[in-house]
Amino acid sequence: MRTMQDWLDSYSSDHQNPTNKRLHWICVPPIMWSVIALLWAIPVPANFFRPGSWAVLTMVAAFYWYWKHSHRLAAALLIAFAVLGLITNILFSELGATRLCMLAVTVFVVAWIGQFVGHKYEGRKPSFLTDISYLLIGPAWLMAKVLRKMGFQQVT
């Protein structure tokens, strides 16, 4: 099994261009939010579940994957998931499912355009095109950088 550091090192090698790095800082968090928001809006049986159940289930699964690879990164990303979930819950209450979906799709498309523009500058294809698991590594890569700036030497 690859270690989280292996994943992060591999991801870093595909993200050397400063413009691409900046665009990842700008685009990855909105992509994370838009996925959560789209999952939040999927209807669930009211007798058994609350709105957002699919999003929460997905966040729990992602957290489990991160936890298997790095406890510290998983804990930090759990906080990010909680914040994004709270924001999404508020927006769901204010906008309703349909308008939330429209906003999330717009954010998703614009942010992915930004990602592909960044990779045009990089001159390399996005990492997830070689392994879908890299969709989970982008947020971890950014969080690892945040943790290092906060003084955590060992983040994985």
Buried (B, 14 or more C-beta within 10 A) or exposed (E): EEEBBEBBEBBBEBBEBEEBBEBBEEBBBBBBBBBBBBBBBEEBEEEEEEBBBBBBEBBEEBBEBBBEBBEBBBBBBBEBBEEBBEEBBEBBEEBEBEEBBEBBEEBBEBBBEBBEBBBBBBEBEBBBEEEEEBBBBBBBBBBBBBBEEEEEEEBB
